Amino acid sequence: MFLNNLSHEIKLLLRSQWLLVLFISTTILFAFAAFNGNKNVEKRLNDISKVTEGLQIQDSTMLSTLTKIEKGEAVDGPSWRLPSDPMTIGYRHPRLAIMNPNEFSFIATGQSDMYTHFKSPTVYGNNFALDYSEMINPVQLLFGNFDLAFVIIYILPLLIISFTFNILSKEKELGTLRLLSAQPLSMINWLLQKTGIRFLIFNLISIVSLLFVIAFFSPNSFGDGFSMFGLVALLSAYNLFWFVLSCVINIKVNNSAKNALTLIGLWLIIVLVLPASINQIGNSLYPVPSRLKMINEIRLIKKENAESQNKIMDEYLRNHPELAQQSDKNNFGFWHNYFASEKVMEEKTKPILVEYEGQLKKQQDLISLFKYLSPAILVQQSLNNFAGTSEKHYNDYKKQVFEFSDKWRNYLAPMLFKNQKFTIKNYNEMPMFNYKNRIKNNIWLSSIILVFTSAFVFFLFNSKRLKNKSAQEFID
């Protein structure tokens, strides 16, 4: 019976030209989305390339000056601006902390259009004061980016709805369902086979189109076969969920017009209403403290530190005897006092920063908790993690920049207190930033969850019909 159904469905779809329409539409949508995503990645790489070239030119000039100083040749400029001063290096020649895109970044823009991908932390200033946001077109921010994630999450379900909304009801309205009921077959099995065949056809077309587009725009992606299989599994699982939902509505409603309206309504709830509602609930339950208020409080703490600078310096030297032994307190200047007060500053501002970051984390945890209510949220977060553009990735990037900033300061501060000159040898030994993706890819887990969710939805609404094999209830 399955082979007969398969043959009949293929003939029916070929005559109606549905297969051609599906293949052309999915390929065009995927190609345009991949083109947009790839363009965003290229812009990101061009920005990184420009700042890297600028740093190389700056370093070349700095090394030339250092060479002259080490040879005893005369150089122009005041002494406090010469690269032989460690603080000049730390403040005017900081290292770049770059977050490069991965090979799948073109799939989901995620948060990459809102955050910068390179920072230059200096020895002066606080880590929390670094601004990681970027200027963005507010209209683009409102409507989002047309990338592969957008096509998969928002548009493919609409194609599935148009492909499946009348699988059963059309047979009833044409009168062929009574003829089928006269045959020695189970109507529920017939419907499941018909839905399953259409799922296989649609899924095959979408997978082929996706792989073709990826091969064209990012052939290096196929080097990671496990991840590619994970992407295909997630796409298949998400398609399966919408086919199961359409099958359930066909059985429950069994009227073409009502089927279409019900499925469109569910699409609106799942991909638009639920994500927006969860986000609004998060903002209401865990409002983020004012950043302006936080900065004002930090300024007050700085003022208090300035008034007790001598006491802070004495405490700093007691905690760092290795620096006190090789330093002349009478020659201490701005930078010495600054480094001494930096630790005190961090301790006093820690509660303020913990409160600020804690509210953000609670919002993200709430979304992670409720993402299982909407497959759209689950797939969006999975694709963002897969592409390395999720909120978690950028928060972890900030942490890595903080860690590097401390390492950078700790490298130069001892040279300041020991009154050492910065040399070419020190340049070659300088710490360098190397971004590491420390966020786990959960694409396989998300695929499994979607499959179980689909099974749960189907059996929840059709458990009785699986036992009752009568065709009369489908006809009435």
N, C-alpha and C positions, 0 to 999 in steps of 0.2 A: 504493500500500500504506500509505503514511503517513497519508493521510486516513481510510482504513478503520480503522487502529489508533487514530487520534485519536477518531473517532466511537465506536468500541467502548469505549475507556477512559472517555470522558465518561459514556456510558450506564451503565457498570459502577459508576462512582463515585457517580453520582446515585442509582442504585438502592440502593446500600449507605449512602447519606447521608454519605459521607466528606467531600465538599466542604463540606457544611454544618457538620460537626463541626470541620473544619480552620479554616474561616473564623471560626466563633464562638470556638474555643479560642485561636487566634492573636490575634484582636482583644481578647479579655478579658485575655490575658496581657500583650500590649503596652500596653493601657490601664492596667492596674494597675501595671505597671512604670514607665510614664511618669508616672503619678500620684505614685509614691514618689520618683522622681528629681526631679520638679518641686517636691515638698514639701521635699526637701533643698536645692534651689537657693533656694527662698523663705526658708528658715531662714537660709541664708547671707546673702541680701540684707537680711533683717531685722536680723541681727547687725551688718552693715556700716552700715546706716541708723542704728542706735542709737549706735554710736561716732562716726559723722559728726555727728549732732545734738549729742552731748556735746561734741565739739570746737568746734562752732559757738557753743554757749553759753559755753564757756570763753574762746574768742577774743573774744566780745562783751564779756565782763567785762574781759578784758585790754586791749582797745582803749579801753574807757571809762576805765580807770585811766591809760593812756598819754596820753589826751586831757587829763586833769586835770593830769598831770605837766608836759606841754608848755605848758599855760596857767598854770603856777605855782601851782595850787591844792593844798591839803593833802590827803594821802591817808593811809589807815590802813595799819599794818603796818611791819615792820622794812625797812630799805633793801635788805638782801640778798635780800628776797623780792619786791621791786618789779619789774614787767616792763621797766623801763628798764635793768635789768641784763641783758646778753646771756646770761649763764649761767643766769639764771632762765628766760629764754625757752627755752634749749637743754635744760634739765632738766625744767622744769615745764610747758612748752607745746610739746612736740614735735609734728611733723607726722605725719599718718597715711600709712602706706604700705599701700595697699589693692590687693588682687588680686580684681577683679570677675570673675564667671563670664561665659562667653560664651554665645551663643544655643543651643549644643548641650550645655551642661554637664549637663542633665538625663538625657542618654543614658547616661552612665557616671559613677558616683560616684567611681571610682578612688581616689585618695589624699585626696580633699577632706574625708572624714570624719575624717581623722587629723591634718590640718594646719590651722592658723589661716590666715585670709585677710586679716588686717590686723595691722600692727605699728606701734609708735611708737618708733623708735630715738631715744634721747636722746644728749646730748653726753657723758654719763657711762656707763661700762660698755663691754664689748667686744662686737663684732658676733657673735662665736662663742658668746657666753653667752645670746643671745636664744633663747628657747624657742618653736619653731614648732608643737609638737605640741599636741593638744587632748585633753581627757578624753573618753573614748568608752565606751559600754556594751561590756564584754568579750564578752558573748553575741553582740551584733551584729557585733563584730569577728571572732568565730569563724566565723559563718555567712555573713557578707558582706551586701551590700545587694541587694534585689530590684529591680534597675533594668533598663533595656532591654538593656544589655550582658549581664547575667546571662541574660535570656530568649534572646537570640540565641546565646550561646555554649553554654549548658547545656541549655536546654529544646527549642529547635528541632531539634537533632540527634535527640532522643528521638522527636519527632513524625515526623521523616523516617524513622527506623528502623521505627516502627510502620506507616508508609505504604508502605514498600518492601521489608521483610524477606522477603516471600514472592512477589515478582513472578514469579519463574521456578518456584520450588518448588511453588507452589499449582497451577500448570498441570500440573505433573508428577503431583502427588498426586491431582488430579481426573481425570487420564487424558486431558485435552484436548491435552497436549503431543504425543502420538502422532498426533493428527489434524492438528495444525499441521505436524508434520514431513513429513506426506504432501503438503503443499502445495509448489509451486515457489517457495520463499523461503528465504533464509538465516536460520537460527535466531539467529545472533549479531546480525544486522541487526534482526531482529524484537525481540529483547531490548533493544537499544540504543534503538530507537524507543519502545518501551513505557516504558523508564526515562526517556528524554528528555521524553516527553509528561507524565509525572508530575512531573518536575522543573519543567517550564514552568508546570504548574498550581499546584504548591506554591509556587513562587517568586513567581508572580503574586499569589497570596493573601497571602503574607507581606509583599510590597512594598506592596500596597494597604492592608493593615492597619496597617503601619508609618507610611505617609504620612498615613493618616487620623488616627492618634493624634498624630503630630507637628503636623498642621494644627490639631488641637484644643487641644493643650497649649502649643505654641510656634509660632504662625503666622509669626512674624518669621524663623524659620529658613529659610523658602523664599526669603528675599532673597538668600541665597548659593546660587545654583543649582548651581554647580560642586561645592561641598561636598556638597550633597544628592545629586547624581549619584554622587559618590564613596561615600557611605554606602550607596546602593542597590547599587552595584557590589560593595562589600565583602560585603554580605548575600548577594547572588547567588553570589559566588565561594565563600563559606563553605557555602552550601546545596549548591552543585555538588560540593564535596569530599565531603560526606556521601552524596550520591546516587551518586557514582562508587564510593565505598567499599562501599556497599550492593550496587551492581551487581556488583562484584568478588566479594563474599562469596556472592551468589546463584549466580554461575557456579562458584566453587570448591567450595562446600559443597553447595548445591542440596538443602537439607532445611530445612523451615520452622522447626522447633524449634531445630536447630543454628544456623541463620542468625541467629535472634533472640539466642541466647546469645552467639554470636561477636561480633555487632555491639554488644551491651551491654558485653561485655568490652573491645572496642576503644574504646567511648565512655569507659569508666572510665579506661583507660590514657591516652587523648589529652587529656581535659579535667580529670582529677583527679591521676592517678599521676605523669605526666610533669612537669606544672608544680610539684607538691609536691617531687618528687625533685630537680629542677633548683634549686629554691630552697634545699633542704637542702644540696645539694652546694656551692652558693655560700657558705652560712654556714660550712660546714666548711673549705673551701679558703681563704676570705678572712674570717676572724673579725674583727669590728669591735672595736678597742681599747675598753677600759672608759672611758666618758665621765667617771665619777667620778675615775678615775686621772688623766685629762687635766686636769680642773679643779684637782686637787691640785697637779699640776706647774705649772700656770699661777699658782697662789697663791704657790708658792715663788719664781717669777720676779718676781712683784709685790713680794715681800719684799726680794729682792735689789735691785730698782730703788729702793725706798724708802731703802735704806741708802746708796745712791750718788746721791742726788737732786741735789746741787749740781753734780756732774760732768755729769750728764745735762742739766741746765739750761744749763750753759755750752756744751755741744756743740750743743744745740738752737738757741741764739741765734747760734752761728757759722754754722749751716746756714740760718738765716732772718735775715739782717742787716737786712731791711726792718722786722722786728718789734723787733729789738734797738735800732735807732736811735730809736724812738719809745716805748721802755719804760724804766721806772725799776726796776731789779732789786731795789732795796730794798723796793719795794711789792708784790713778787710774793707771791701767796698760794697757797691750795690748787689753784685752777683752773689757774694758770700752771704749777705743777709737774706737774699731771696731764697737761696737753697735751704738755708737754715729754717726759714718760716714755712717752706713748702709742705713739709711733713705735718706740721701743726695745722696748716690750712686743710690738708686732706682729712685729718681726723675730725676737725670741727664741722666740715661740710658733708661728711659721710652720711649722717642721719637725713639731711635734706635730700641728697641724691638717692638714698635708699627709698625714701617716700616717693620721689618722682618716678624712679624706675620700677618701683613695686606696683604702682597703679597701672603702668603700661603692661607689665607682665600679667597682672590680673585680667586685663582686657584680652590679651592674647590667649591666656589659659581658658577663658570663658568661650572664646571662639573655637578653640581646640576641643572643648568639652561638647559643644553643640554641633560640631561639624558633621556628626553622624546623623543629624536630623535632615540634612540636605546633602545629597550626593554631589551637588554642584560645588559646595564649599570643600568637601573632601577631595574632589578632583582638582579644584583650583589650588589648594594648598599642596597637593601631591606634585602637580606640575611645576609650581613655583620652587619647591624643594629640589625637584629633578633638574630644573634649569639653573639652580643656584641663585635665584632672585627673590627668595622669600624674606619675610621680616626677620626670621631667625638668622638667616645668613648675614644680613646687614648689622644686626645686633652683635653677632659674633665677630664680625669685621671690626666694629667699634672696640670690642674688648681686646682684640689682637693689636689694634692701634694703640690702645692704652698701655698694653704690656710692652710694646716696642718703645713707646714714649718714655716709660720708666727706665728701660734698658739704655736708651739713648742718653738720658740725663745722668744715669749712674756711671756711664762711660766717661763723660766729660767733667762731672763735678770733682772727682779726685784730682784731676789735672789742675783745676782752678785753685783748690786749697793747697796743693803742693807747689803751686807757682811754676808748672811745667808748660813748655811751649808745644804747640801742635805742629807735628812734622808729617812728611810724606809717609813715613812708616806708620804713624797713627792713622792716616787716611786709609791705608790698605788694611788696617785692622778694625776699622769702624764697623759697628753692628749694622746689618742690613735687614730690611723687612721682607718676610716671605709669607704671603698669605696661604693659609691652609684651610681647606673645606672640612670643618669639623662637625657639620650637620649631617645626620644620617638620612639616607634616601629611603623613604617609606613607601615607594610606589608599589612594591609587591604586596605589602600589607593592605594598602588601600584597595588594590584589585580584589583581594580575597574578601575584604569587608563588603565591597559592592556586590560580589557574587552571592554572599550569604544574605545580604539585604534583599536582593532580587528574589531569592528563594523564599525568604520570610514573607515578603509582600504577596507572592503568588499563593502560597499555601494558606496564608491568613484569610484570604478572600475566596479561595476556591476549594477548600478542603472538603466541603459537602458535595460539590459538583463532581469531584474526582470519584466519589463513591457512587453517585447517581449518574448512570450512563445514558439516561433517557434523553432523546433528542427533542421531545415535545417542548421542554422549557426554553430551548433556543429558538423554536419556531414561534411560540406565543409572544 
